Amino acid sequence: LVAAMVSFGDWKNWVYSILPFIKGTRLLELGHGPGHLQRLLRDRGLVAIAIDESTQMGKIAKRRLGSSQKLTRGLAQSLPFQSGIFDTIVSTFPTDYIFQEKTLTEVKRCLSDRGRLIVLPVAFPKNGFLKWLYKITGESPDELTESIKKRSLQPFLNAGFYAEVEIVEVKSNRLLIIVAMKK
């Protein structure tokens, strides 16, 4: 409910924007939340396992998806999966755990050769808020975007990934998507 209010109803569209970045068929979602992405993946014929620390989110997702969906309760810093098993690992709007060395080490371990981690950490409205933010920071839109890109990429580069930031324009928002590939 909070996410829907804050995003003015665009939350699901933001989450769906990561679809073009998914490669392969063996997928893991870190922090599945209420299960929106899991439903979308299932509706597209993709089988994805999902993990979330929150018991409450697990219950909500199970109600949305049914008991046949593969949901696991656990931590991203200690993934209960075999090494090299996933082609793509996805995380949309995660908390800071996604930037932790321990999380990135586990993700890298679980990715197949040439596997990729897709992270959608933030969405920026393309309205008066951005103008205000640029004014406060004293940076231009391009300077601020480059600064955020650099800060966002560094943990992935430090963890030994090839990483890049994609900016995706949707409706009245600009999404920052990190694509980190296993070396």
N, C-alpha and C positions, 0 to 999 in steps of 0.2 A: 504494500500500500504506500509506504513512504517513497519507495523507488518510483512508483507510478506518478506520485504527486510531484516529486522533485524534477522528474524528466518531462512533465507535462504530457504523459502518456506515450512518450517515445522510447521508453526503456527497452521494450521487446525489439523494436526496429534497430536500436543500437546494437543489441546483442546479436541479431541476425546478420549484421554487417560483417561479421567475421567469417561467414561461410565461404567466400571466395579464397580465403587463405588456408583452408583445411585441405590437407593432402593425405591420401591413403584411406584405409578403411578401419584401421584399429585406432580408436579414439578414446581419450580420457578427458573428462572435464573436471578441473579443480574448482571447488566451491560451487556446486551445482545450484545452490539457492533453491528457489521454488520450482525449478525444473523447466523453465521456458526453453532453454537451448536444447535440453534433452528431448523435449517433445518435437521441436523442429527437426533435429537430427533423425529421430525415429520416423517422422513423417516423410523424410527424404530417403528412407531406406538404409540409413547408416546406423550401425550399432555402436553405441558409446557407453562406456562405463563412466560412472561419476562418483566423486568423493566430496564430502563436506564434513566439517567438524561439528556443525550444529544439528542436534537431534531434532529440533523444531523444524528446520529447513528440510530435513529428511522426511518428516511426517507430511509436510505440505507437498513436497515433490511426489511422494508415494500416492497421495490422494489425486494429484493431477495426472500422474503417469500410469498408475496401476501397479500391481505387485510384480509384474514381469520385468520391469525396468531394473537394470543392474546399478543400484545405488549402494555406496559403501560409506560408512562413517569412519573418519580418520583425519589425519593431519598430512598436509602436503610435505612437511619436513621428514616424514617417515612413511613413504608410500608402500602399501602392502602388495606390490606387484613385482613380477619378474623383471629382470633387466632386459632392455631392448624390445619390449613388447608393443609399444605404441608408436604409430606413425605420426600422430599429431596429439598434442596436449593443449587444451584450451582453458583460458581463464578470463572471464569477463567481469570487470569491475571488482577485482580482488582487493583485499586490504593489503597492507604493507608486507605481509608474509611472502608475497610473490617475488619481492626483491631481495629476500634473505638468502644468504649463501647456502644454507642448509636446504632450502626449498629448491634452489636452482641445481644443486648437486643431485638431489633425488630425481628431479625432472630429467636431467641429462642422463642419469642411469637408466631410467625407464623408457627413454626414446630409442627407437631403432636408428641404425645408421642413416644419416641424412634426415632424421626426424626433426620435427619443428614444434616449437612452443609458440602459441598465438596468445597474446595478452592484450586485452582492451581495458586499459586502466582508467581512462578519463574521456569525458565528452565536454566540449566547450560550446556554449550557445553562441551563435553568430548574431548577437543582438547588442543592445546597450550594455549588457554586463561585460562583454569583451572590451568595448570601448572604455568603460570605467576601469577595467583591469589594466589595460595598456596605459591609461593615464596615471594610475597609481604606481605602476612599475617603471614608468618612464621609458618603456620599450615600445617599439613598433610591433604590429602583429607578427611580422616575419621574425623579428629578433626574439620575441617571446616564444614563438613556436620552436625556433632553433634551440633556445635555451632549455625548454622542456624536453625536446627530443634528446638532447645530449645527456641531461640528467637521467632520463628514463632508460636510455640504452646502457649506461655505464655498468650497472650490476650484471647485466647479461654478458657484456664483453669481458668483465672481470671473471665470470664463471666459465669462460672458454667457449662461448657461443659466437657464431657469426650473427650479427643482429642489425636490423634496420627498423626504422619507424615509417609507417605508412599513415598519411593523413587522408581520411575518408570524409567526404562532404555528404551529409544526409540532411534533407529538409533544412531546418534552421540550426543545424549543429555541425560541428567539426569533431570527428573522432580521431583519437590517437591510437593506432594499433601497432604493437611491437611484434615483429616476426623474428624469432630467434631460432637459428638452425644449428643443429648439433654438428660439430666439426668432425 
